[in-house]
Amino acid sequence: MSVRLAAARLAGLWPRLPAVAGPDWLLRRPGLVAEIEVMSQAGSDSERAGGAERLLSLAGELPGVSALLRPAGGAGPGAAGELSWREVCVALAAAADAGERFEQASRLAHQALGRYADGLRMTDTLLAAGVAGALGIDAEALAEPGQWEQSGHFGERQSILRGSVPRLVPWGDPLSWLLEHPEEALWVADVWQLVAGASRGVRLTAADGNAEVAAVLARGTGVLSVVHDARAADASLVPRWSWPLRLTVLPGTSAAAPLRQELLAAVEAKAGLLAPVAADGRWSRASLLLVPHTGASGTLGSYVGPPATAVVVVGESPELVPTAEELRSLATRHRAAVAAAAHPGPSARRWLEALLDRLSLDLPLDVALSGAARECGALVPVMAADPRFLDSTRIRPVLAAVPPDALEPSEEARVGRALRGAPGAGETALTPAAADDLRAVAHRARQMPARYLRADVVDPDGTAVAHGIVPDSVFHVRVLLAAGPRAHPAEPVFPADSLPEGRAHRLTVIATDLTPAPGGGRATAQEIELPGDGDSSAANLQFTAGAAGSDVRIWIAVLYGSRLLQTGLLSGRVGAREAPVFRVESVVRARTDELDLARSHDATLLIGRTTQGLPLVTARTEGFVHLSASHGLRKNLEVLLDGLRRLVDGADGFGGYRSPDFAGLLIELARRGRRLRKALFAVDWESDGLVRQLREARHISVYSSGPEAILPVEFLYDRELETAPGRTLHLCPHAPAHVDGDDCEGCPERDDRTAVCPFGFWGASKVIERHVRRESADARFALAVSPDVERHACDLAPVCAAASARADHNDVHAWTTAVASLTEAEPEAVRLAADWTGLHTLVRELRERGTRPGAVVLFPHSTEKADGVTVLGLGEGDEIDVVDGLEFLFAHDGGPEPVVLLLGCATAGGSTLFSDASTALLDDGAPGVVATAVPVLGQHIVPVGVRLLAELRAAAAEPSGSPLGEALLRARRKLLTNGDACVLALMSFGDTDWEVRAAHGTPGGWETS
């Protein structure tokens, strides 16, 4: 290697020299700096070359430096041969500039120590002086550990292991303290060595952003890690830390491919502790983001990745030494609280395994990174972090943030035992079994809100709770979201429900008076604000009381973006001494920290019953609230469903979409669906704002207060039709060409009122999200798990399928034909069972092999017995009931669960808790359920179910997958225009934001290419 190239490489490696030169770096450093100054003042390249030879000779005397100077395959721009001698001198001078105040402090420490000066004592003097200065104490106080136990992020932190986490200590400017305490400078290092040496060690947050200074401090007594203090620009945007650890390994450049493969090998070895996160996507939020890198720090801005709690650039080149400002920029780009650059040493796989082992010991990330470097013979990592959150990069704060009802003491004890190991065994890392406990706890926590809906009858000014309701008067109801009665302050953790200062989510409160006229029958809405922490603002709603002794029933729902969060009921009696009582009825969406990630909907329908048992629908769009209660709603629905049943029963007589019989029945169904829409909402098609907004709505949330209150809004028809005598309606012939279009743009019959468009049905034009409250619903838990950053995708493979024997008792042998279709293209993707026992065995065996069912497709015969319990049959005597018979399909461990297509006879809804299979499946853990609104024949529904599954899997095969609601809508549109009449009988349940995707990658879900 040429002298110029070696000198250029020394400039790039300078911040690394304290780590490899040993404790005498501060004593040897002045000689190196002097030679650099001589080179900078030289007048010719030959003089500079001579200075460089002397400099390299001095550097070569330091332990480990000669080996570090040898060129490596990953050498970055700092080792480039095209640098001139002048540029080399500039680079060396910049690298050796540790700041004038640090230089002065080093000289002052050397003078104060005199003949006692050695490298370690000098380092500890600077270290102790900086800590004492930052804490504002003298040397004697430094000897008292209690002086360090301040409030905030420098306080004591308990570990899930016995004992505490090493203290996080600030380090500031040592020069000011040394000038103010000259008499203590001689012995402050002794104090530090006694105190820090007897502790578990300390972690420094350095105000100075110089990488060389950080490397010097890292050599001090008891120092476990050094991080630059870098406050997050917006702490509320920092993704939460979680266990199992959400990890992303970015692809990096082609040159970094071998390094990435080593990292992925470690990931596979530790897969039981990890949860893979995609590099991009709506829900992509990582706890730890790893970036394989082969260049120097100047190329850190050449890649993109998801938001992350912490981002670590893993660089092969020892010259990867970013400045504090570069690390802050890296953290800002990923909304991270921690940014670091790490050198993995000889083996990237061994380094990552060591890092994950330390993190699973409940150690914070900075300690884990530094410890992994020491174990693997790697260079000290360069780190910047927001100290307010650095201690949250551990396991214990994840547990501490869990609602008390979600964490059993036995589970916390098991996790603790797993970390502590057997008596006398020493420290052991978190086991995969304990990680599974954490995953299950997180699953329950996702279903439990931190804040609950509350409502009270209050005085007119809304400040004090009223003692009762005066007959025939106006009374006021206060509604807000507030902390649950059993909430407890948790250890500080990354913001779980945080928002920037002064910013709040805007929620909508809808209140419906369920009592009859004259005082009742009214719905109203008002907006409230939900801050990142604490209670929301309050809505103050007015209602009119009836006569003394009459009922008060106010049904309350709170929405975000027209999507349900929670519902509740305020009930009491007018004139009673006791105030009305409010209880939470159901939690639809528990988490409020990730509301911005959920897609907004355009309208909401709340379906319930008045106190007199009348069906009731409250509709809310952006600017309107509408209440409709009708004696005849249930009868009207029966007529509508009868028409649908005739359409479905005649499916085998249709010749496709253009069949006259298909057109005739679809036209009749459209007429009935239009009439029902007009009965439910408004009559003025052109001017009524509510109807216009409902017609334009693309996404609609539907909530039913019980299984008997399910409204099949899929059949509502919202296009106007010509009804004058003598005019004939016809089915639009152009619809098949507009399956993928938006609002039939370009269709020549779009505005023709004699044309019935199949996309006029809500089920073929809107994404419909449906939730149904079960009678046994525990208000502390959500009705179903909604997608979030930890679990948001459903793999639709492998498919587990089973069918009733009746599905084959027909001329076309529908099930046999379907089996051939399902298995022809991908034999390994579809697993078939002949009975319920076989399906149970199939699911169990898949899980034992580390695979989960992706989708479950069932074609059972459905029967409601005389006792009100619905049973599902696959053969003679082969029946299970819906009370708990389908629970075996779900693992209930927080991992992915299967989407279920339950395509039997009228499997959507039911009259009681024990007859409602669709919502029972949601309650058991299904992310989504597709069921049938009317009885169907196997020969009709089986082919439709197979084609529906094929369409869903086609959507899942898209590079970024597809939201479940969008995939179902497109499949419905396509099948309907193919003439598949049974598709109109399908209703979906559950959150529509779940992303369906085809299974890919390695068994652990990690992409390897």
BAPA-86789 format. One record per residue (C-alpha): x, y, z. Coordinates in pm, whole numbers, padded with zeros to 5 digits, always signed. Layout:
N
XYZ/...
//
This chain:
1009
+00000+00000+00000/+00133+00346-00087/+00211+00596+00190/-00051+00836+00057/-00317+00564+00051/-00225+00451+00403/-00242+00810+00531/-00581+00858+00367/-00701+00537+00530/-00570+00653+00866/-00789+00965+00835/-01097+00748+00785/-01002+00522+01073/-00899+00793+01320/-01219+00780+01533/-01158+00406+01571/-00804+00441+01708/-00893+00486+02078/-01077+00154+02068/-00780-00041+01928/-00484+00156+02064/-00540+00059+02427/-00556+00273+02742/-00256+00491+02648/-00430+00658+02355/-00457+00998+02529/-00084+00991+02606/+00021+00891+02254/-00230+01108+02075/-00043+01444+02104/+00252+01305+01908/+00026+01194+01624/-00153+01527+01618/+00180+01711+01606/+00283+01520+01294/-00051+01598+01132/+00007+01967+01202/+00352+01943+01041/+00201+01781+00732/-00067+02051+00710/+00199+02325+00718/+00431+02157+00468/+00493+02342+00145/+00540+02047-00089/+00410+01698-00150/+00751+01551-00070/+00747+01718+00272/+00392+01595+00327/+00498+01244+00228/+00783+01255+00479/+00547+01369+00752/+00308+01090+00657/+00584+00830+00693/+00664+00954+01044/+00292+00964+01128/+00238+00607+01009/+00543+00490+01198/+00404+00637+01521/+00059+00493+01451/+00210+00153+01381/+00348+00140+01734/-00007+00134+01870/-00158-00214+01929/-00390-00326+01651/-00349-00019+01430/-00124-00181+01168/-00381-00455+01105/-00654-00197+01081/-00464-00001+00816/-00443-00295+00578/-00693-00245+00290/-01009-00454+00295/-01257-00546+00025/-01515-00312+00172/-01284-00007+00179/-01478+00307+00119/-01405+00645-00036/-01164+00734+00246/-00918+00479+00105/-00948+00597-00253/-00621+00647-00438/-00731+00959-00622/-00696+01189-00316/-00417+01445-00347/-00164+01499-00070/-00331+01827+00016/-00670+01654+00043/-00516+01383+00262/-00381+01648+00498/-00718+01820+00518/-00888+01486+00594/-00635+01403+00867/-00669+01746+01029/-01049+01721+01030/-01042+01368+01171/-00800+01459+01450/-01004+01762+01559/-01172+01649+01882/-01277+02004+01967/-01076+02275+02140/-01250+02231+02476/-01180+01858+02486/-00817+01925+02391/-00789+02178+02673/-00957+01942+02918/-00713+01665+02823/-00414+01893+02881/-00559+02015+03211/-00620+01657+03329/-00263+01562+03236/-00125+01860+03429/-00344+01792+03734/-00240+01426+03751/+00128+01505+03700/+00346+01200+03765/+00036+00992+03833/-00088+01043+03478/-00153+00733+03274/-00400+00669+02996/-00673+00515+03213/-00650+00779+03489/-00665+01055+03229/-00965+00892+03067/-01141+00847+03401/-01065+01206+03499/-01232+01338+03184/-01512+01088+03230/-01581+01175+03593/-01548+01549+03536/-01799+01537+03251/-02051+01337+03454/-02012+01560+03761/-02049+01867+03544/-02363+01735+03376/-02517+01644+03713/-02401+01968+03878/-02223+01797+04168/-01874+01785+04317/-01639+01489+04355/-01764+01396+04701/-02123+01387+04580/-02012+01179+04284/-01916+00910+04534/-02281+00886+04644/-02486+00675+04398/-02799+00842+04528/-02690+01158+04350/-02739+00979+04022/-03090+00856+04092/-03262+01158+03948/-03611+01166+03804/-03673+01115+03436/-03466+00900+03208/-03160+00900+03436/-03347+00722+03717/-03323+00363+03827/-03476+00104+03591/-03587-00235+03713/-03513-00536+03498/-03727-00841+03452/-03414-01011+03582/-03338-00972+03951/-03170-00636+03993/-03168-00327+03778/-03054-00204+03440/-02716-00027+03434/-02765+00344+03492/-02796+00590+03208/-02573+00886+03301/-02526+01221+03125/-02178+01335+03026/-02111+01700+02953/-01821+01940+02912/-01537+01830+03149/-01338+02152+03102/-01576+02375+03296/-01584+02133+03590/-01205+02095+03598/-01159+02472+03596/-01412+02511+03880/-01271+02221+04090/-00893+02229+04037/-00822+02079+04379/-01048+01777+04304/-00903+01706+03960/-00619+01502+04113/-00842+01245+04280/-01178+01254+04098/-01061+00959+03884/-01010+00754+04202/-01366+00831+04310/-01496+00727+03971/-01304+00401+03970/-01434+00310+04315/-01797+00390+04241/-01827+00278+03879/-01603-00023+03930/-01826-00153+04210/-02150-00106+04011/-02300-00300+03722/-02152-00030+03503/-02284+00291+03356/-02404+00408+03017/-02315+00755+02901/-02520+00995+02695/-02268+01243+02560/-02357+01597+02468/-02037+01610+02259/-02106+01453+01922/-01745+01371+01834/-01693+01002+01752/-01333+00998+01877/-01439+01147+02211/-01706+00878+02243/-01447+00610+02170/-01219+00757+02439/-01499+00754+02697/-01586+00396+02607/-01241+00295+02741/-01325+00439+03086/-01382+00235+03401/-01727+00079+03421/-01849+00228+03090/-02078-00014+02908/-02184+00214+02624/-02157+00570+02497/-02429+00732+02287/-02459+01078+02143/-02758+01263+02286/-02995+01308+01991/-03352+01401+02076/-03618+01268+01839/-03769+01547+01631/-04118+01415+01705/-04117+01152+01977/-04477+01058+01908/-04379+00916+01569/-04127+00669+01713/-04263+00315+01660/-04302+00112+01976/-04045-00146+02080/-04195-00492+02097/-04120-00852+02184/-04097-01079+01996/-03874-00828+01823/-04007-00678+01498/-03704-00694+01270/-03635-00578+00915/-03319-00651+00717/-03306-00421+00414/-03182-00561+00082/-02898-00307+00056/-02682-00281-00256/-02572-00576-00466/-02227-00547-00306/-02388-00595+00034/-02566-00918-00065/-02315-01155+00106/-02332-00947+00425/-02712-00958+00415/-02711-01335+00370/-02502-01368+00687/-02747-01148+00876/-03042-01352+00747/-02874-01672+00858/-02865-01531+01211/-03227-01426+01178/-03328-01779+01087/-03131-01918+01380/-03316-01685+01619/-03654-01692+01443/-03839-01790+01760/-03756-01451+01913/-03844-01243+01609/-04134-01118+01399/-04047-01033+01038/-04145-00689+00905/-04159-00602+00535/-03927-00331+00409/-04221-00128+00282/-04598-00117+00313/-04873+00062+00498/-04820-00127+00823/-04442-00160+00810/-04307-00043+01145/-03995-00216+01276/-03846-00225+01622/-03500-00291+01484/-03402-00204+01127/-03073-00346+00998/-02907-00192+00692/-02625-00396+00531/-02364-00148+00408/-02031-00180+00228/-01916+00180+00192/-01807+00454+00428/-02035+00695+00610/-02071+00932+00315/-02310+00689+00139/-02562+00644+00421/-02829+00842+00237/-02864+00608-00059/-03141+00375+00063/-03496+00383+00196/-03667+00174+00461/-03961+00167+00701/-04001+00367+01024/-03825+00192+01312/-03760+00230+01682/-03390+00182+01611/-03189+00170+01289/-02846+00007+01280/-02622+00032+00975/-02407-00282+00968/-02088-00193+00783/-01804-00418+00674/-01567-00125+00647/-01411+00000+00973/-01417+00343+00809/-01794+00356+00857/-01783+00617+01133/-02078+00854+01083/-02087+01185+01261/-02349+01258+01523/-02526+01476+01268/-02535+01190+01015/-02681+00962+01281/-02944+01223+01370/-03036+01248+01004/-03060+00868+00986/-03286+00864+01291/-03507+01140+01150/-03547+00954+00821/-03680+00646+01001/-03858+00833+01285/-03622+00641+01513/-03513+00709+01869/-03184+00524+01819/-02944+00528+01524/-02615+00342+01516/-02336+00221+01293/-02190-00115+01387/-01892-00312+01262/-01974-00684+01296/-01618-00813+01313/-01514-01137+01142/-01865-01287+01127/-02184-01086+01076/-02390-01390+01166/-02216-01437+01499/-02244-01065+01572/-02621-01054+01512/-02682-01370+01714/-02485-01215+02001/-02684-00893+01973/-03019-01075+01980/-02905-01287+02274/-02823-00973+02471/-03150-00806+02383/-03332-01116+02502/-03158-01072+02839/-03364-00756+02896/-03064-00536+02816/-03118-00201+02643/-03005-00173+02284/-02695+00039+02351/-02559-00214+02602/-02647-00503+02370/-02468-00343+02074/-02155-00269+02276/-02154-00614+02434/-02196-00790+02099/-01900-00593+01963/-01679-00699+02256/-01781-01064+02225/-01719-01078+01851/-01396-00882+01835/-01570-00601+01649/-01510-00229+01673/-01710-00016+01917/-02046+00089+01767/-02117+00456+01704/-02456+00545+01849/-02696+00837+01882/-03019+00813+02081/-03297+01001+02249/-03219+00926+02615/-03584+00962+02711/-03659+00636+02534/-03330+00446+02533/-03427+00243+02839/-03745+00134+02666/-03553-00082+02417/-03595-00377+02653/-03846-00648+02737/-03968-00525+03075/-04118-00196+02949/-04310-00396+02688/-04464-00598+02969/-04515-00291+03187/-04721-00124+02913/-04961-00421+02892/-05303-00366+03054/-05326-00554+03386/-05604-00782+03263/-05390-00896+02969/-05092-01020+03169/-05125-01310+03406/-04877-01314+03696/-04782-01667+03594/-04685-01547+03248/-04463-01269+03383/-04307-01520+03620/-04241-01764+03335/-04072-01495+03130/-03864-01395+03431/-03763-01756+03499/-03668-01801+03135/-03441-01500+03153/-03286-01593+03488/-03243-01961+03406/-03219-02240+03660/-03057-02164+03997/-02682-02145+03955/-02704-02156+03577/-02610-01793+03527/-02779-01562+03280/-02973-01726+02998/-03136-01560+02701/-03507-01546+02647/-03626-01882+02518/-03861-01918+02220/-04123-02055+02463/-04102-01738+02671/-04116-01534+02352/-04438-01718+02271/-04572-01608+02611/-04488-01249+02520/-04655-01292+02182/-04972-01421+02347/-04971-01135+02597/-04930-00883+02315/-05220-01048+02134/-05451-00995+02432/-05321-00644+02487/-05412-00555+02129/-05772-00638+02212/-05788-00421+02524/-05829-00045+02506/-05624+00187+02724/-05917+00430+02730/-06285+00347+02755/-06603+00518+02645/-06781+00694+02932/-07111+00877+02953/-07294+01060+03235/-07602+01272+03273/-07464+01610+03382/-07576+01957+03476/-07631+02195+03183/-07277+02336+03206/-07138+01981+03178/-06915+02001+03486/-07103+01804+03752/-07284+01469+03737/-07659+01512+03781/-07842+01308+04045/-08126+01215+03813/-08344+01322+03522/-08636+01559+03574/-08954+01448+03391/-09046+01634+03070/-08722+01831+03070/-08411+01870+02860/-08119+01673+03004/-07752+01675+02908/-07528+01377+02840/-07149+01410+02860/-06947+01161+02653/-06570+01110+02643/-06295+00850+02622/-06111+00815+02953/-05864+00583+03124/-06012+00256+03246/-06085+00219+03617/-05808-00037+03659/-05544+00152+03461/-05210+00188+03637/-04909+00407+03562/-04655+00205+03369/-04281+00232+03337/-04197+00486+03064/-04211+00322+02724/-04213+00433+02366/-04531+00632+02309/-04817+00386+02298/-05092+00641+02240/-04878+00947+02180/-04931+01241+01948/-04729+01557+01897/-04784+01836+02146/-05104+02019+02064/-05228+01759+01818/-05523+01525+01871/-05728+01270+01682/-06072+01400+01589/-06337+01147+01688/-06712+01151+01632/-06964+01066+01899/-07305+00942+01777/-07587+00918+02030/-07923+00762+01948/-08226+00791+02177/-08388+00447+02175/-08702+00555+02360/-09021+00616+02163/-09166+00957+02069/-09243+01223+02179/-08921+01247+02383/-08715+00990+02192/-08642+00879+01841/-08355+01119+01781/-07991+01078+01677/-07723+01341+01708/-07348+01364+01654/-07066+01577+01790/-06689+01576+01749/-06440+01535+02031/-06059+01543+02041/-05844+01257+02164/-05491+01363+02262/-05199+01124+02270/-05228+01089+02645/-05507+01131+02900/-05879+01184+02856/-06046+01313+02542/-06247+01631+02531/-06616+01581+02609/-06924+01594+02390/-07227+01758+02553/-07546+01625+02397/-07906+01724+02472/-08211+01500+02490/-08572+01543+02602/-08700+01332+02890/-09043+01173+02891/-09286+01133+03177/-09187+01017+03523/-09112+00646+03530/-09040+00623+03156/-08723+00460+03031/-08404+00638+02928/-08195+00448+02675/-07919+00638+02493/-07711+00428+02257/-07366+00582+02211/-07090+00507+01962/-06754+00673+01906/-06591+00667+01562/-06265+00760+01399/-06279+00821+01027/-06631+00668+01025/-06492+00346+01174/-06625+00212+01502/-06407+00224+01812/-06651+00153+02096/-07022+00150+02175/-07214+00172+02501/-07559+00217+02652/-07674+00478+02903/-07986+00352+03077/-08211+00459+03364/-08557+00592+03450/-08693+00941+03439/-08756+01081+03786/-08559+00808+03967/-08328+00905+04250/-08044+00710+04101/-07854+00859+03810/-07864+00662+03483/-07592+00397+03452/-07357+00369+03156/-07185+00051+03049/-06954-00018+02759/-07138-00248+02522/-06857-00349+02290/-06507-00258+02182/-06467-00282+01807/-06119-00132+01772/-05910-00126+02089/-05588+00046+01994/-05584+00422+01943/-05210+00469+01887/-05222+00358+01523/-05549+00516+01416/-05375+00712+01142/-05274+00385+00976/-05634+00265+00942/-05812+00358+00621/-06091+00609+00674/-06442+00507+00576/-06706+00729+00421/-07015+00631+00619/-07132+00434+00922/-07451+00238+00984/-07551+00142+01339/-07823-00122+01353/-08013-00195+01672/-08359-00191+01828/-08567+00064+02012/-08696-00001+02364/-09015-00128+02199/-08823-00376+01983/-08844-00187+01654/-08550-00236+01417/-08352+00086+01404/-08079+00218+01171/-07865+00524+01248/-07670+00640+00943/-07385+00886+00966/-07192+01043+00678/-06954+01337+00680/-07224+01597+00716/-07541+01411+00813/-07695+01188+01078/-08017+01005+00999/-08235+00779+01214/-08478+00528+01071/-08703+00296+01276/-08961+00078+01108/-09215-00185+01212/-09184-00348+00872/-08806-00359+00831/-08775-00725+00924/-09065-00824+00696/-08918-00618+00413/-08589-00796+00455/-08764-01132+00439/-08919-01033+00105/-08582-00917-00025/-08408-01235+00087/-08685-01443-00066/-08606-01282-00401/-08240-01355-00351/-08320-01715-00260/-08512-01759-00584/-08224-01608-00777/-07977-01846-00616/-08200-02153-00648/-08233-02094-01018/-07860-02057-01074/-07823-02387-01263/-08081-02269-01519/-07886-01957-01608/-07665-01936-01911/-07435-01675-01762/-07461-01301-01721/-07656-01247-02042/-07914-01514-01964/-08272-01370-01970/-08357-01558-01649/-08052-01419-01469/-08133-01069-01593/-08496-01097-01488/-08421-01202-01133/-08140-00947-01095/-08374-00672-01213/-08637-00778-00961/-08377-00785-00684/-08261-00435-00782/-08616-00302-00761/-08659-00445-00412/-08315-00324-00304/-08397+00026-00425/-08725+00031-00236/-08554-00084+00084/-08290+00188+00045/-08560+00452+00008/-08745+00318+00312/-08432+00325+00524/-08296+00664+00428/-08449+00945+00222/-08686+00986-00066/-08539+01283-00254/-08275+01128-00474/-08141+01448-00622/-08120+01686-00328/-08090+01482-00009/-07732+01515+00112/-07729+01193+00315/-07841+00980+00020/-07592+01149-00209/-07305+01083+00029/-07415+00724+00085/-07433+00674-00291/-07082+00814-00335/-06937+00625-00039/-06675+00367-00128/-06615+00228+00223/-06891+00172+00480/-06875+00046+00838/-07174-00152+00963/-07229-00240+01329/-07512-00456+01461/-07602-00465+01828/-07671-00839+01811/-07684-01132+01566/-08057-01081+01519/-07993-00723+01404/-07776-00805+01104/-07882-00601+00803/-07767-00733+00462/-07683-00391+00320/-07511-00566+00029/-07856-00587-00135/-07936-00216-00117/-07957-00067-00466/-07872+00301-00489/-07916+00391-00856/-08238+00548-00974/-08467+00341-01196/-08742+00431-01436/-09069+00328-01276/-09329+00483-01512/-09583+00240-01664/-09481+00104-02000/-09108+00140-01946/-08907-00183-01948/-08595-00233-01742/-08300-00427-01878/-07967-00550-01741/-07676-00334-01853/-07482-00530-02116/-07164-00323-02065/-07101-00404-01699/-06852-00691-01759/-06621-00444-01931/-06617-00217-01624/-06528-00464-01349/-06206-00277-01275/-06345+00068-01348/-06455+00340-01110/-06823+00429-01107/-06873+00283-01457/-06679+00570-01614/-06733+00561-01990/-07032+00326-01985/-07282+00444-02253/-07578+00345-02031/-07441+00489-01710/-07720+00747-01679/-07993+00536-01840/-08265+00480-01578/-08397+00178-01767/-08063-00001-01724/-08008-00206-01410/-07639-00201-01330/-07508-00490-01117/-07269-00240-00960/-07566-00048-00822/-07587-00303-00542/-07386-00197-00241/-07224-00538-00227/-07076-00483-00574/-06977-00118-00535/-06864-00067-00174/-06616-00214+00068/-06838-00316+00362/-06688-00372+00705/-06927-00549+00938/-06905-00607+01311/-07168-00779+01522/-07187-00777+01900/-07230-01115+02059/-07444-01138+02369/-07150-01273+02569/-06913-00999+02457/-06671-00894+02731/-06652-00517+02709/-06287-00526+02815/-06192-00698+02492/-06246-00613+02128/-06500-00815+01931/-06222-00912+01692/-05855-00831+01651/-05793-00548+01409/-05474-00528+01204/-05186-00330+01347/-04812-00298+01296/-04748-00625+01478/-05003-00835+01291/-05174-00714+00976/-05132-00977+00705/-05308-01302+00623/-05131-01561+00410/-05387-01742+00197/-05181-02059+00177/-05200-02335+00260/-05575-02376+00214/-05760-02625+00433/-06092-02730+00284/-06381-02962+00367/-06735-03005+00236/-07061-03169+00327/-07141-03492+00149/-07442-03307+00004/-07203-03090-00197/-07138-03389-00423/-07494-03527-00432/-07579-03356-00760/-07546-03409-01131/-07229-03204-01164/-07055-03359-00862/-06963-03009-00749/-06719-03099-00472/-06528-03360-00674/-06497-03111-00957/-06389-02839-00716/-06122-03062-00559/-05971-03122-00898/-05974-02748-00968/-05821-02660-00629/-05537-02910-00647/-05451-02898-01018/-05239-02583-01016/-05080-02606-00670/-05119-02951-00514/-04919-02855-00202/-05117-02535-00144/-05449-02712-00076/-05512-02970+00198/-05844-03155+00198/-06034-03320+00481/-06327-03560+00461/-06478-03488+00804/-06440-03264+01110/-06196-03502+01277/-05983-03505+00965/-05988-03124+00950/-05881-03103+01314/-05595-03348+01247/-05492-03157+00937/-05474-02823+01122/-05285-02978+01413/-05028-03144+01188/-04969-02820+01000/-04896-02636+01324/-04666-02913+01444/-04462-02862+01126/-04440-02488+01192/-04703-02399+00931/-05035-02227+00989/-05354-02261+00787/-05378-01961+00556/-05744-01996+00461/-06014-02240+00568/-06285-02311+00311/-06591-02495+00442/-06906-02607+00261/-07106-02755+00551/-07474-02826+00581/-07617-02585+00840/-07915-02663+01064/-08062-02480+01363/-08183-02739+01612/-08497-02710+01822/-08291-02589+02119/-08168-02291+01918/-07814-02420+01860/-07684-02428+01503/-07487-02732+01396/-07265-02767+01093/-07251-03106+00926/-07006-03265+00685/-07178-03601+00673/-07428-03827+00840/-07370-03793+01214/-07060-03581+01155/-07169-03254+01316/-07027-02981+01538/-07212-02688+01691/-07113-02322+01660/-07093-02267+02037/-06727-02372+02049/-06690-02640+01783/-06473-02431+01549/-06222-02306+01806/-05967-02566+01698/-05908-02369+01377/-05726-02098+01574/-05406-02103+01779/-05494-01801+02000/-05123-01724+02039/-05095-01390+01865/-04970-01537+01538/-05149-01521+01201/-05492-01682+01194/-05684-01810+00889/-05951-01628+00692/-06262-01848+00689/-06504-01897+00400/-06809-02056+00566/-07026-02126+00264/-07308-02339+00396/-07680-02269+00426/-07753-01925+00573/-07436-01912+00783/-07440-01531+00818/-07586-01422+01150/-07842-01600+01360/-08121-01537+01605/-07911-01611+01915/-07557-01636+02043/-07566-02011+01982/-07678-01994+01621/-07444-01725+01489/-07149-01902+01329/-07001-01603+01148/-06946-01382+01452/-06843-01684+01663/-06554-01733+01420/-06452-01368+01457/-06468-01403+01833/-06247-01710+01812/-05980-01520+01619/-06056-01518+01246/-05943-01193+01084/-06225-01219+00833/-06526-01441+00761/-06733-01479+00445/-07074-01640+00500/-07406-01682+00320/-07723-01480+00380/-07965-01745+00250/-07970-02123+00209/-07767-02236-00093/-07727-02562-00277/-07387-02728-00285/-07387-02755-00663/-07424-02375-00680/-07208-02246-00396/-06909-02480-00429/-06800-02354-00775/-06856-01995-00661/-06653-02055-00344/-06365-02201-00543/-06369-01910-00787/-06393-01664-00497/-06087-01822-00336/-05901-01808-00668/-05978-01435-00701/-05866-01366-00345/-05541-01552-00400/-05485-01363-00724/-05518-01037-00532/-05286-01172-00263/-05025-01253-00528/-04986-00886-00616/-04641-00757-00511/-04781-00559-00217/-05079-00784-00149/-05428-00636-00117/-05660-00522+00162/-05911-00798+00232/-06209-00567+00177/-06084-00453-00163/-06006-00809-00267/-06354-00926-00171/-06517-00638-00355/-06326-00703-00675/-06397-01077-00654/-06768-01008-00603/-06779-00773-00903/-06599-01019-01127/-06807-01321-01027/-07133-01128-01058/-07056-01022-01414/-06969-01385-01491/-07326-01475-01403/-07245-01640-01068/-07572-01563-00892/-07462-01713-00559/-07209-01435-00508/-07496-01204-00417/-07568-01426-00117/-07222-01367+00032/-07173-01138+00334/-06838-01057+00494/-06753-00995+00859/-06447-00842+01024/-06195-00567+00962/-06144-00487+00594/-05787-00357+00639/-05631-00701+00682/-05384-00751+00398/-05410-01077+00211/-05089-01203+00058/-04948-01518-00091/-04711-01705+00136/-04353-01649+00028/-03993-01657+00142/-03837-01884+00398/-04031-02077+00663/-03991-01789+00903/-04137-01544+00656/-03803-01378+00574/-03723-01282+00218/-03389-01423+00116/-03340-01259-00221/
//
